[in-house]
Amino acid sequence: MAFTVPSPRSSPDAPPVRRTGPVRPFDAVAGAALARWYERELGWATEGRAPVRLLTGLRFDVLVLPAEAGHAVLRSPVRTGPALLSGDRVGLLIAAGGADELPGLLDWLEWGPIPLGLAAVGAGGRIPAPAAPGGAGGSPGAALWLRPPEPGRAPEPLLPALAGFGNGGGAAPDLVRLVDAAATECHRVRLSRARAGRYGDRAADQPLAFS
């Protein structure tokens, strides 16, 4: 299952996206167990049972970028939090409120006019819930953790944030570094595809699958 991204002006009260087709009893039972795991172990709000989605904008937001670029960011020395893969997109968890900062940061970093295929999901958004770390594998194509959160330990204090920006007291905040690294890798992917005759980032030109 891929991500679905709300429009920037979507209301948090918008009705959830419903799955088409029948839901098998096994799917519903497994989904209920997964939802309980996220709610009990991490304190994260969930929605639905088959499939389960994690609500963004409450405990975390998510940067979304093409998988090739996302893997490159995870190999870099830039600090990241938990990261997941869904379809051909990688989601990097950031501090709640970071999604609202993305457009301004891209402009400030002089990436604003360039189509990158980089987006963010914040308040009112949802992302697919990967299988619990160490749990049984999900169905083919299901989301999975690349860097999972630690059960029993709230990851939010360690997520890249904009705190301290402009205080002149040292290095740029983690969120600035992460956005710059993500934009750089997204641009590199687009240039590589252009040289290979595949101009036009498929993930950027089509709607994302976050809701």
C-alpha positions as CSV (number, residue, x, y, z in Angstrom):
1,M,0.0,0.0,0.0
2,A,1.3,3.4,-0.9
3,F,1.1,6.7,0.9
4,T,-1.7,9.2,0.5
5,V,-1.1,12.9,1.1
6,P,-3.8,15.4,1.8
7,S,-3.9,18.7,0.0
8,P,-2.3,21.5,2.1
9,R,-5.7,22.8,3.0
10,S,-7.4,19.5,3.8
11,S,-9.4,19.5,7.0
12,P,-8.3,17.1,9.8
13,D,-12.0,16.2,10.0
14,A,-12.2,15.0,6.4
15,P,-13.7,11.5,6.1
16,P,-11.1,8.7,5.9
17,V,-10.3,7.0,2.6
18,R,-12.2,3.7,2.5
19,R,-10.7,0.5,1.2
20,T,-12.4,-0.9,-1.9
21,G,-13.4,-4.5,-2.0
22,P,-14.2,-6.9,0.8
23,V,-12.2,-7.1,4.0
24,R,-11.4,-10.7,5.1
25,P,-11.9,-11.6,8.8
26,F,-8.2,-12.5,9.1
27,D,-7.2,-9.0,7.8
28,A,-9.5,-7.3,10.3
29,V,-8.1,-9.4,13.2
30,A,-4.5,-8.8,12.2
31,G,-5.2,-5.1,11.7
32,A,-6.8,-4.8,15.1
33,A,-3.7,-6.4,16.7
34,L,-1.4,-4.1,14.8
35,A,-3.4,-1.0,15.9
36,R,-3.3,-2.1,19.5
37,W,0.5,-2.5,19.3
38,Y,1.0,1.1,18.0
39,E,-1.4,2.5,20.6
40,R,0.1,0.6,23.5
41,E,3.8,0.5,22.7
42,L,4.2,3.9,21.2
43,G,1.1,5.8,22.1
44,W,0.4,6.6,18.4
45,A,-3.1,7.2,17.2
46,T,-4.4,4.9,14.5
47,E,-7.3,4.7,12.1
48,G,-8.9,1.7,10.5
49,R,-8.2,-2.0,10.9
50,A,-7.7,-3.3,7.4
51,P,-5.6,-1.5,6.5
52,V,-4.3,0.3,9.6
53,R,-3.1,3.9,9.2
54,L,-1.1,6.1,11.5
55,L,-2.4,9.7,12.1
56,T,0.2,12.4,11.4
57,G,0.4,15.9,13.0
58,L,-0.2,14.6,16.5
59,R,3.1,13.0,17.6
60,F,5.0,13.3,14.3
61,D,4.9,14.5,10.7
62,V,6.5,12.8,7.7
63,L,8.8,13.8,4.8
64,V,7.9,11.8,1.7
65,L,10.4,11.3,-1.1
66,P,11.2,8.8,-3.9
67,A,12.6,5.6,-2.6
68,E,16.0,6.0,-4.3
69,A,16.5,9.4,-2.8
70,G,15.2,8.2,0.6
71,H,17.7,5.3,0.8
72,A,20.5,7.8,-0.1
73,V,19.5,10.1,2.8
74,L,19.5,7.1,5.2
75,R,23.0,6.3,4.1
76,S,24.2,9.9,4.7
77,P,25.5,11.2,8.0
78,V,22.4,13.4,8.4
79,R,20.4,12.7,11.6
80,T,17.1,10.9,10.9
81,G,14.4,9.3,13.0
82,P,12.3,6.3,12.1
83,A,11.8,5.7,8.4
84,L,9.4,3.5,6.4
85,L,9.0,2.3,2.8
86,S,5.7,2.1,1.1
87,G,5.6,1.4,-2.6
88,D,8.2,3.5,-4.3
89,R,8.2,6.2,-1.6
90,V,10.2,6.5,1.6
91,G,8.7,8.3,4.6
92,L,11.0,10.0,7.2
93,L,9.4,10.8,10.5
94,I,10.1,14.4,11.7
95,A,8.8,16.4,14.7
96,A,5.1,17.4,14.6
97,G,4.7,20.8,12.9
98,G,7.7,20.2,10.6
99,A,5.4,19.7,7.6
100,D,4.2,23.3,7.8
101,E,7.8,24.4,7.6
102,L,8.8,22.5,4.5
103,P,7.8,25.1,1.8
104,G,9.6,28.0,3.7
105,L,12.7,25.8,4.2
106,L,12.9,24.9,0.6
107,D,12.6,28.5,-0.4
108,W,15.2,29.5,2.2
109,L,17.6,26.8,1.0
110,E,16.9,28.0,-2.6
111,W,15.2,24.7,-3.7
112,G,11.8,26.3,-4.0
113,P,11.5,26.8,-7.8
114,I,12.8,23.2,-8.5
115,P,10.3,20.3,-8.8
116,L,11.7,17.7,-6.5
117,G,9.1,15.2,-5.7
118,L,9.5,16.0,-2.0
119,A,6.4,16.5,0.1
120,A,5.4,16.5,3.8
121,V,2.4,15.1,5.6
122,G,1.2,16.8,8.8
123,A,-2.0,17.6,10.6
124,G,-4.9,15.7,9.2
125,G,-2.8,13.2,7.3
126,R,-2.4,9.5,7.5
127,I,0.3,7.1,6.6
128,P,0.2,3.3,6.2
129,A,1.2,1.4,9.3
130,P,4.0,-1.0,8.7
131,A,4.1,-4.4,10.5
132,A,5.4,-4.1,14.1
133,P,9.2,-4.4,14.3
134,G,10.2,-8.0,14.7
135,G,6.7,-9.1,13.9
136,A,5.5,-11.3,11.1
137,G,5.9,-10.0,7.6
138,G,3.0,-8.2,6.0
139,S,1.4,-8.9,2.7
140,P,3.3,-8.4,-0.5
141,G,3.7,-4.7,-1.2
142,A,2.8,-3.7,2.4
143,A,4.7,-0.8,4.1
144,L,7.7,-1.8,6.1
145,W,10.1,-0.1,8.6
146,L,13.5,0.7,7.3
147,R,14.5,2.3,10.6
148,P,11.8,1.2,13.1
149,P,10.8,3.0,16.3
150,E,11.8,1.4,19.6
151,P,8.9,-0.2,21.5
152,G,8.5,1.3,24.9
153,R,10.5,4.4,24.0
154,A,8.8,7.5,22.7
155,P,10.8,8.6,19.6
156,E,9.3,12.1,19.4
157,P,12.1,13.9,21.4
158,L,14.7,12.6,19.0
159,L,12.9,13.5,15.7
160,P,14.5,16.1,13.5
161,A,13.0,19.5,14.4
162,L,13.3,23.2,13.7
163,A,14.0,24.0,17.3
164,G,16.8,26.6,17.8
165,F,16.6,28.0,14.2
166,G,18.0,31.5,14.0
167,N,19.5,31.5,17.5
168,G,23.1,31.9,16.2
169,G,24.3,29.4,18.7
170,G,25.7,26.7,16.5
171,A,25.0,24.4,13.7
172,A,21.7,24.4,11.7
173,P,18.8,22.5,13.3
174,D,18.4,18.9,12.3
175,L,15.3,19.6,10.2
176,V,17.1,22.1,8.1
177,R,19.9,19.6,7.4
178,L,17.5,16.8,6.7
179,V,15.4,18.9,4.3
180,D,18.5,20.1,2.4
181,A,19.9,16.5,2.2
182,A,16.5,15.2,1.0
183,A,16.1,17.9,-1.6
184,T,19.7,17.3,-2.8
185,E,19.0,13.6,-3.3
186,C,15.6,14.2,-4.9
187,H,17.3,16.5,-7.4
188,R,20.0,14.0,-8.1
189,V,17.4,11.3,-8.8
190,R,15.6,13.6,-11.3
191,L,18.9,14.5,-13.1
192,S,19.8,10.8,-13.3
193,R,16.5,9.9,-14.8
194,A,16.7,12.8,-17.2
195,R,20.1,11.6,-18.4
196,A,18.6,8.1,-18.8
197,G,15.8,9.5,-21.0
198,R,13.2,9.1,-18.3
199,Y,12.6,12.7,-17.5
200,G,9.7,13.4,-15.2
201,D,9.7,11.9,-11.7
202,R,6.8,9.5,-11.8
203,A,6.4,9.8,-8.1
204,A,6.4,13.6,-8.4
205,D,4.1,13.8,-11.4
206,Q,1.4,11.5,-10.0
207,P,-0.6,12.0,-6.8
208,L,1.0,10.7,-3.7
209,A,-0.7,7.9,-1.8
210,F,-0.8,9.6,1.7
211,S,-4.2,10.8,2.8
